[in-house]
């Protein structure tokens, strides 16, 4: 359980980092993809924690 908590914190930190790098205009597709992958990973980890 503690390992999952650490991974959740790490993924949230990475999401924050992507959002900080997000340009005001015309974000690159790679940023969209990175953010989407991180959010999916966060959802997966949170569902594992609930089990």
DRENROFI-737944 format. One record per residue: residue number from 1; residue in one letter; x, y, z of N, C-alpha, C, CB in turn. Coordinates in nm, 3 decimals. Each point is the difference from the previous one (the first is absolute). Glycine has a CB too. Example, Ala and Ser with C-alpha at 12.3 -4.5 7.8 and 13.67 -1.06 7.14 Angstrom:
<nodes>
  pos  code      n.X      n.Y      n.Z     ca.X     ca.Y     ca.Z      c.X      c.Y      c.Z     cb.X     cb.Y     cb.Z
    1     A    1.319   -0.569    0.780   -0.089    0.119    0.000    0.090    0.120    0.000   -0.189   -0.117    0.125
    2     S    0.154    0.222   -0.197    0.082    0.119    0.006   -0.077    0.109    0.073    0.118   -0.063   -0.215
</nodes>
This chain:
<nodes>
  pos  code      n.X      n.Y      n.Z     ca.X     ca.Y     ca.Z      c.X      c.Y      c.Z     cb.X     cb.Y     cb.Z
    1     X    0.081   -0.118    0.000   -0.081    0.118    0.000    0.087    0.126    0.000   -0.180   -0.127    0.120
    2     X    0.285    0.125   -0.042    0.090    0.114    0.008    0.067    0.027   -0.135    0.039   -0.049    0.243
    3     X   -0.007   -0.058   -0.315    0.062    0.013   -0.132   -0.095    0.071   -0.097    0.136   -0.209    0.043
    4     X   -0.262    0.174   -0.038   -0.100    0.063   -0.087   -0.013    0.147    0.035   -0.124   -0.218   -0.021
    5     X    0.125    0.251    0.150   -0.008    0.140    0.043    0.117    0.081   -0.054   -0.121   -0.072    0.208
    6     X    0.240    0.014   -0.205    0.118    0.069   -0.052   -0.013    0.022   -0.151    0.141   -0.103    0.182
    7     X   -0.192    0.003   -0.253   -0.018    0.014   -0.144   -0.105    0.105   -0.032    0.065   -0.240   -0.029
    8     X   -0.172    0.246    0.108   -0.105    0.101   -0.020    0.059    0.140    0.017   -0.176   -0.162    0.082
    9     X    0.254    0.181    0.022    0.063    0.131    0.024    0.092    0.036   -0.116   -0.012   -0.037    0.250
   10     X    0.088   -0.060   -0.299    0.092    0.024   -0.111   -0.076    0.038   -0.128    0.162   -0.162    0.102
   11     X   -0.270    0.091   -0.131   -0.078    0.030   -0.121   -0.065    0.137    0.012   -0.043   -0.245   -0.034
   12     X   -0.007    0.280    0.151   -0.060    0.133    0.020    0.105    0.109   -0.020   -0.168   -0.097    0.161
   13     X    0.291    0.072   -0.114    0.108    0.096   -0.018    0.032    0.017   -0.149    0.093   -0.063    0.226
   14     X   -0.094   -0.048   -0.299    0.027    0.006   -0.144   -0.111    0.075   -0.074    0.126   -0.216    0.016
   15     X   -0.251    0.195    0.025   -0.113    0.072   -0.060    0.017    0.151    0.023   -0.152   -0.201    0.035
   16     X    0.187    0.238    0.087    0.023    0.142    0.030    0.112    0.058   -0.086   -0.077   -0.040    0.235
   17     X    0.183   -0.040   -0.256    0.112    0.045   -0.082   -0.044    0.024   -0.144    0.157   -0.126    0.149
   18     X   -0.238    0.035   -0.204   -0.048    0.017   -0.137   -0.086    0.125   -0.010    0.005   -0.250   -0.035
   19     X   -0.090    0.272    0.134   -0.087    0.118   -0.002    0.080    0.129    0.010   -0.181   -0.137    0.103
   20     X    0.293    0.134   -0.032    0.086    0.119    0.010    0.068    0.030   -0.133    0.038   -0.049    0.242
   21     X   -0.010   -0.056   -0.319    0.066    0.017   -0.131   -0.100    0.030   -0.111    0.180   -0.156    0.076
   22     X   -0.309    0.149   -0.045   -0.106    0.019   -0.099    0.004    0.143   -0.054   -0.142   -0.175    0.116
   23     X    0.163    0.194   -0.246    0.003    0.135   -0.056   -0.140    0.062   -0.005    0.201   -0.064   -0.136
   24     X   -0.205    0.196    0.142   -0.127    0.071   -0.002   -0.074   -0.023   -0.131    0.097    0.173    0.153
   25     X   -0.022   -0.179   -0.262   -0.059   -0.023   -0.132    0.062   -0.123   -0.065   -0.045    0.246   -0.026
   26     X   -0.034   -0.320   -0.044    0.044   -0.110   -0.085    0.092   -0.101    0.068   -0.023    0.155   -0.186
   27     X   -0.028   -0.227    0.285    0.084   -0.106    0.059    0.028   -0.110   -0.102   -0.096    0.049    0.227
   28     X    0.211   -0.108   -0.218    0.039   -0.106   -0.094   -0.075   -0.128    0.031    0.227    0.103   -0.025
   29     X   -0.254   -0.183   -0.078   -0.070   -0.127    0.021    0.069   -0.092    0.100   -0.083    0.020   -0.232
   30     X    0.214   -0.014    0.239    0.074   -0.084    0.094   -0.038    0.032    0.144    0.190   -0.015   -0.163
   31     X   -0.217    0.143    0.193   -0.041    0.038    0.135   -0.139   -0.055    0.031    0.141    0.208   -0.015
   32     X   -0.230   -0.201   -0.084   -0.134   -0.057    0.019    0.011   -0.149    0.032   -0.098    0.170   -0.158
   33     X    0.180   -0.240    0.082    0.016   -0.144    0.017    0.062   -0.032    0.137    0.026   -0.027   -0.249
   34     X    0.076    0.103    0.286    0.066   -0.024    0.129   -0.097    0.021    0.116    0.218    0.072   -0.101
   35     X   -0.295    0.037    0.093   -0.097    0.028    0.106   -0.107   -0.109    0.007    0.041    0.246   -0.030
   36     X   -0.090   -0.288   -0.085   -0.103   -0.104   -0.003    0.052   -0.132    0.058   -0.101    0.110   -0.200
   37     X    0.223   -0.146    0.165    0.058   -0.124    0.053    0.018    0.007    0.151    0.118   -0.036   -0.219
   38     X   -0.074    0.150    0.268    0.018    0.016    0.145   -0.133   -0.004    0.073    0.204    0.136   -0.043
   39     X   -0.306   -0.073   -0.013   -0.131   -0.002    0.064   -0.059   -0.141    0.002   -0.037    0.238   -0.073
   40     X    0.058   -0.314   -0.033   -0.047   -0.139   -0.003    0.075   -0.084    0.104   -0.057    0.024   -0.245
   41     X    0.186   -0.002    0.257    0.080   -0.072    0.099   -0.048    0.034    0.142    0.199   -0.001   -0.157
   42     X   -0.229    0.128    0.179   -0.050    0.042    0.131   -0.134   -0.069    0.031    0.116    0.222   -0.027
   43     X   -0.204   -0.227   -0.069   -0.129   -0.069    0.019    0.022   -0.148    0.032   -0.111    0.162   -0.158
   44     X    0.202   -0.225    0.086    0.029   -0.142    0.021    0.052   -0.023    0.142    0.050   -0.028   -0.246
   45     X    0.044    0.111    0.288    0.058   -0.015    0.134   -0.105    0.023    0.109    0.222    0.073   -0.091
   46     X   -0.306    0.027    0.071   -0.103    0.027    0.098   -0.101   -0.114    0.010    0.031    0.244   -0.044
   47     X   -0.062   -0.306   -0.069   -0.092   -0.114    0.006    0.065   -0.120    0.067   -0.112    0.082   -0.207
   48     X    0.242   -0.101    0.188    0.072   -0.108    0.068    0.000    0.022    0.151    0.144   -0.033   -0.203
   49     X   -0.130    0.157    0.242    0.003    0.034    0.142   -0.135   -0.030    0.066    0.171    0.178   -0.046
   50     X   -0.279   -0.159   -0.026   -0.134   -0.023    0.055   -0.029   -0.147    0.022   -0.075    0.206   -0.113
   51     X    0.143   -0.291    0.037   -0.026   -0.145    0.008    0.042   -0.061    0.131    0.028   -0.010   -0.243
</nodes>
